Amino acid sequence: MADRIQLRRDTAANWASVNPVLADGEIGLEQDSGQFKLGDGVTAYTALPYGGLQGPQGDVGPAPAWGTIPGVLSDQTDLQAALDAKAPKASPAFTGNASFAGAIGEGVNTLTGTTVTLDPSAGTLQQHVLTGPTTYADGLSSGQSMTLMIDDGAGALVTWPTLTWVNTGGSAPTLSLTGFTVFALWKAGTTLFGALIGDGS
Protein backbone atom coordinates (compact mmCIF):
# COMPACT_ATOMS: atom_id res chain seq x y z
CA MET A 1 0.00 0.00 0.00
CA ALA A 2 1.37 3.40 -0.99
CA ASP A 3 2.31 5.82 1.73
CA ARG A 4 0.10 8.86 2.26
CA ILE A 5 1.59 12.22 3.10
CA GLN A 6 -0.65 14.80 4.75
CA LEU A 7 0.34 18.34 5.59
CA ARG A 8 -0.28 19.91 8.96
CA ARG A 9 -3.36 22.04 8.36
CA ASP A 10 -5.98 24.28 9.94
CA THR A 11 -7.86 27.52 9.34
CA ALA A 12 -5.96 30.81 9.32
CA ALA A 13 -7.76 31.90 12.50
CA ASN A 14 -6.78 28.73 14.37
CA TRP A 15 -3.17 28.96 13.22
CA ALA A 16 -3.03 32.54 14.53
CA SER A 17 -4.74 31.62 17.78
CA VAL A 18 -2.46 28.67 18.63
CA ASN A 19 0.59 30.30 16.98
CA PRO A 20 2.87 27.23 17.12
CA VAL A 21 6.54 27.04 16.15
CA LEU A 22 6.75 24.85 13.05
CA ALA A 23 9.71 22.50 12.85
CA ASP A 24 12.48 23.33 10.41
CA GLY A 25 11.05 22.58 6.94
CA GLU A 26 7.59 21.73 8.28
CA ILE A 27 4.67 23.03 6.21
CA GLY A 28 1.63 24.63 7.82
CA LEU A 29 -1.32 24.89 5.41
CA GLU A 30 -4.19 27.34 5.83
CA GLN A 31 -7.20 25.47 4.45
CA ASP A 32 -9.41 28.54 4.02
CA SER A 33 -6.88 30.87 2.38
CA GLY A 34 -4.97 28.29 0.33
CA GLN A 35 -1.62 29.61 1.56
CA PHE A 36 1.13 27.96 3.53
CA LYS A 37 4.13 28.78 5.68
CA LEU A 38 7.42 26.93 6.07
CA GLY A 39 8.77 26.52 9.57
CA ASP A 40 12.35 27.24 10.63
CA GLY A 41 12.17 25.63 14.07
CA VAL A 42 12.47 29.00 15.83
CA THR A 43 9.89 31.52 14.58
CA ALA A 44 6.26 31.46 15.76
CA TYR A 45 3.67 30.89 13.03
CA THR A 46 2.28 34.43 12.82
CA ALA A 47 5.77 35.88 12.30
CA LEU A 48 6.58 33.57 9.38
CA PRO A 49 6.14 34.85 5.80
CA TYR A 50 3.61 33.19 3.53
CA GLY A 51 4.54 31.08 0.53
CA GLY A 52 2.35 29.49 -2.13
CA LEU A 53 0.63 30.75 -5.25
CA GLN A 54 0.08 34.20 -3.78
CA GLY A 55 3.73 34.68 -2.93
CA PRO A 56 5.20 35.76 0.41
CA GLN A 57 3.22 38.33 2.36
CA GLY A 58 3.43 40.29 5.58
CA ASP A 59 6.28 42.17 7.19
CA VAL A 60 8.73 39.26 7.41
CA GLY A 61 10.92 38.32 4.45
CA PRO A 62 11.15 39.90 1.00
CA ALA A 63 7.92 41.03 -0.60
CA PRO A 64 7.10 39.92 -4.15
CA ALA A 65 6.82 42.36 -7.04
CA TRP A 66 3.01 42.31 -6.78
CA GLY A 67 2.88 43.07 -3.06
CA THR A 68 0.10 41.71 -0.84
CA ILE A 69 -2.84 40.18 -2.70
CA PRO A 70 -5.82 39.40 -0.45
CA GLY A 71 -8.06 36.39 -0.85
CA VAL A 72 -7.55 33.25 -2.89
CA LEU A 73 -6.31 33.43 -6.48
CA SER A 74 -8.36 30.84 -8.35
CA ASP A 75 -6.49 30.92 -11.64
CA GLN A 76 -3.81 32.71 -13.65
CA THR A 77 -6.30 35.32 -14.84
CA ASP A 78 -6.76 36.51 -11.26
CA LEU A 79 -3.00 36.61 -10.79
CA GLN A 80 -2.50 38.64 -13.97
CA ALA A 81 -5.21 41.10 -12.91
CA ALA A 82 -3.48 41.54 -9.56
CA LEU A 83 -0.13 42.08 -11.28
CA ASP A 84 -1.64 44.60 -13.68
CA ALA A 85 -3.17 46.53 -10.77
CA LYS A 86 0.26 46.87 -9.13
CA ALA A 87 2.40 47.47 -12.20
CA PRO A 88 2.99 51.00 -13.55
CA LYS A 89 1.13 51.55 -16.79
CA ALA A 90 3.42 51.93 -19.79
CA SER A 91 2.31 53.93 -22.82
CA PRO A 92 1.33 51.58 -25.66
CA ALA A 93 3.39 51.78 -28.83
CA PHE A 94 1.87 51.14 -32.26
CA THR A 95 4.15 50.36 -35.18
CA GLY A 96 1.41 49.56 -37.69
CA ASN A 97 -2.15 50.60 -38.40
CA ALA A 98 -4.52 50.89 -35.45
CA SER A 99 -8.32 50.93 -35.51
CA PHE A 100 -10.55 52.23 -32.72
CA ALA A 101 -14.24 51.39 -32.60
CA GLY A 102 -15.11 54.05 -30.03
CA ALA A 103 -14.12 57.54 -28.97
CA ILE A 104 -10.56 58.37 -27.94
CA GLY A 105 -10.40 60.39 -24.73
CA GLU A 106 -7.67 63.01 -24.46
CA GLY A 107 -6.21 64.18 -21.19
CA VAL A 108 -7.18 67.78 -20.40
CA ASN A 109 -4.67 69.78 -18.39
CA THR A 110 -5.11 73.26 -16.92
CA LEU A 111 -1.93 75.33 -17.00
CA THR A 112 -1.08 77.96 -14.41
CA GLY A 113 1.64 80.52 -13.90
CA THR A 114 3.54 82.78 -16.25
CA THR A 115 6.51 80.52 -17.05
CA VAL A 116 5.13 77.34 -18.60
CA THR A 117 6.64 74.32 -20.36
CA LEU A 118 4.43 72.97 -23.13
CA ASP A 119 4.48 69.22 -22.46
CA PRO A 120 1.84 66.92 -24.04
CA SER A 121 2.63 64.16 -21.55
CA ALA A 122 0.63 66.25 -19.04
CA GLY A 123 -2.37 66.10 -21.39
CA THR A 124 -2.79 66.50 -25.14
CA LEU A 125 -5.46 69.17 -24.64
CA GLN A 126 -4.30 72.07 -22.46
CA GLN A 127 -6.01 75.26 -21.33
CA HIS A 128 -4.35 78.37 -19.97
CA VAL A 129 -6.02 81.50 -18.60
CA LEU A 130 -3.28 84.12 -18.67
CA THR A 131 -2.74 86.25 -15.57
CA GLY A 132 0.21 88.29 -16.80
CA PRO A 133 3.07 88.32 -19.33
CA THR A 134 3.71 84.65 -20.09
CA THR A 135 6.69 82.75 -21.49
CA TYR A 136 6.19 79.30 -23.02
CA ALA A 137 9.03 76.78 -23.29
CA ASP A 138 9.23 73.87 -25.73
CA GLY A 139 8.69 70.54 -23.96
CA LEU A 140 7.63 68.45 -26.97
CA SER A 141 9.59 65.50 -28.37
CA SER A 142 9.68 64.62 -32.06
CA GLY A 143 6.37 63.09 -33.09
CA GLN A 144 4.37 64.62 -30.25
CA SER A 145 1.49 67.05 -30.69
CA MET A 146 -0.98 68.93 -28.54
CA THR A 147 -3.83 71.42 -28.64
CA LEU A 148 -3.34 74.63 -26.65
CA MET A 149 -6.25 76.90 -25.70
CA ILE A 150 -5.30 80.36 -24.40
CA ASP A 151 -7.68 82.80 -22.72
CA ASP A 152 -6.02 86.21 -22.85
CA GLY A 153 -8.74 88.36 -21.36
CA ALA A 154 -5.98 90.16 -19.42
CA GLY A 155 -4.33 91.29 -22.66
CA ALA A 156 -0.98 89.81 -21.56
CA LEU A 157 2.13 89.58 -23.70
CA VAL A 158 3.11 86.03 -24.76
CA THR A 159 6.66 84.97 -25.56
CA TRP A 160 6.78 81.78 -27.64
CA PRO A 161 9.65 79.30 -27.97
CA THR A 162 11.33 79.05 -31.37
CA LEU A 163 8.70 77.60 -33.71
CA THR A 164 7.48 77.71 -37.29
CA TRP A 165 3.99 79.17 -37.77
CA VAL A 166 2.42 77.52 -40.81
CA ASN A 167 -0.80 79.47 -41.48
CA THR A 168 -0.28 83.00 -40.21
CA GLY A 169 2.41 84.23 -42.58
CA GLY A 170 5.18 82.92 -40.35
CA SER A 171 4.27 85.27 -37.51
CA ALA A 172 2.82 84.52 -34.10
CA PRO A 173 -0.97 85.11 -34.14
CA THR A 174 -2.56 87.88 -32.11
CA LEU A 175 -4.49 86.48 -29.17
CA SER A 176 -8.18 87.27 -28.89
CA LEU A 177 -9.25 89.23 -25.82
CA THR A 178 -12.52 87.29 -25.62
CA GLY A 179 -12.80 83.54 -25.35
CA PHE A 180 -10.05 81.10 -26.23
CA THR A 181 -7.50 81.36 -29.00
CA VAL A 182 -6.77 77.76 -30.05
CA PHE A 183 -3.50 76.42 -31.44
CA ALA A 184 -2.24 73.09 -32.72
CA LEU A 185 1.41 72.45 -31.86
CA TRP A 186 3.54 69.56 -33.09
CA LYS A 187 7.20 68.65 -33.42
CA ALA A 188 8.97 66.92 -36.31
CA GLY A 189 12.63 66.24 -35.68
CA THR A 190 13.93 69.28 -33.87
CA THR A 191 11.43 71.74 -35.40
CA LEU A 192 8.39 72.86 -33.43
CA PHE A 193 5.42 73.85 -35.59
CA GLY A 194 2.32 75.85 -34.71
CA ALA A 195 -0.98 76.55 -36.43
CA LEU A 196 -3.87 78.82 -35.48
CA ILE A 197 -7.10 76.82 -35.28
CA GLY A 198 -9.44 79.55 -34.06
CA ASP A 199 -9.21 82.98 -32.46
CA GLY A 200 -12.47 83.11 -30.52
CA SER A 201 -14.19 85.40 -33.02
Secondary structure in CASP SS format (residue, H / E / C, confidence):
PFRMAT SS
TARGET T0000
AUTHOR 0000-0000-0000
METHOD secondary structure of the structure
MODEL  1
M C 1.00
A C 1.00
D C 1.00
R C 1.00
I C 1.00
Q C 1.00
L C 1.00
R E 1.00
R E 1.00
D E 1.00
T C 1.00
A H 1.00
A H 1.00
N H 1.00
W H 1.00
A H 1.00
S H 1.00
V H 1.00
N C 1.00
P C 1.00
V E 1.00
L C 1.00
A C 1.00
D C 1.00
G C 1.00
E C 1.00
I E 1.00
G E 1.00
L E 1.00
E E 1.00
Q C 1.00
D C 1.00
S C 1.00
G C 1.00
Q C 1.00
F E 1.00
K E 1.00
L E 1.00
G C 1.00
D C 1.00
G C 1.00
V C 1.00
T C 1.00
A E 1.00
Y H 1.00
T H 1.00
A H 1.00
L C 1.00
P C 1.00
Y C 1.00
G E 1.00
G C 1.00
L C 1.00
Q C 1.00
G C 1.00
P C 1.00
Q C 1.00
G C 1.00
D C 1.00
V C 1.00
G C 1.00
P C 1.00
A C 1.00
P C 1.00
A C 1.00
W C 1.00
G C 1.00
T C 1.00
I C 1.00
P C 1.00
G C 1.00
V C 1.00
L C 1.00
S C 1.00
D C 1.00
Q H 1.00
T H 1.00
D H 1.00
L H 1.00
Q H 1.00
A H 1.00
A H 1.00
L H 1.00
D H 1.00
A H 1.00
K H 1.00
A C 1.00
P C 1.00
K C 1.00
A C 1.00
S C 1.00
P C 1.00
A C 1.00
F C 1.00
T C 1.00
G C 1.00
N C 1.00
A C 1.00
S C 1.00
F C 1.00
A C 1.00
G C 1.00
A C 1.00
I C 1.00
G C 1.00
E C 1.00
G C 1.00
V E 1.00
N E 1.00
T E 1.00
L E 1.00
T C 1.00
G C 1.00
T C 1.00
T E 1.00
V E 1.00
T E 1.00
L E 1.00
D C 1.00
P H 1.00
S H 1.00
A H 1.00
G C 1.00
T C 1.00
L E 1.00
Q E 1.00
Q E 1.00
H E 1.00
V E 1.00
L C 1.00
T C 1.00
G C 1.00
P C 1.00
T E 1.00
T E 1.00
Y E 1.00
A E 1.00
D E 1.00
G C 1.00
L C 1.00
S C 1.00
S C 1.00
G C 1.00
Q C 1.00
S E 1.00
M E 1.00
T E 1.00
L E 1.00
M E 1.00
I E 1.00
D E 1.00
D C 1.00
G C 1.00
A C 1.00
G C 1.00
A C 1.00
L C 1.00
V E 1.00
T E 1.00
W C 1.00
P C 1.00
T C 1.00
L C 1.00
T E 1.00
W E 1.00
V C 1.00
N C 1.00
T C 1.00
G C 1.00
G C 1.00
S C 1.00
A C 1.00
P C 1.00
T C 1.00
L C 1.00
S C 1.00
L C 1.00
T C 1.00
G C 1.00
F C 1.00
T E 1.00
V E 1.00
F E 1.00
A E 1.00
L E 1.00
W E 1.00
K E 1.00
A E 1.00
G C 1.00
T C 1.00
T E 1.00
L E 1.00
F E 1.00
G E 1.00
A E 1.00
L E 1.00
I E 1.00
G E 1.00
D C 1.00
G C 1.00
S C 1.00
END
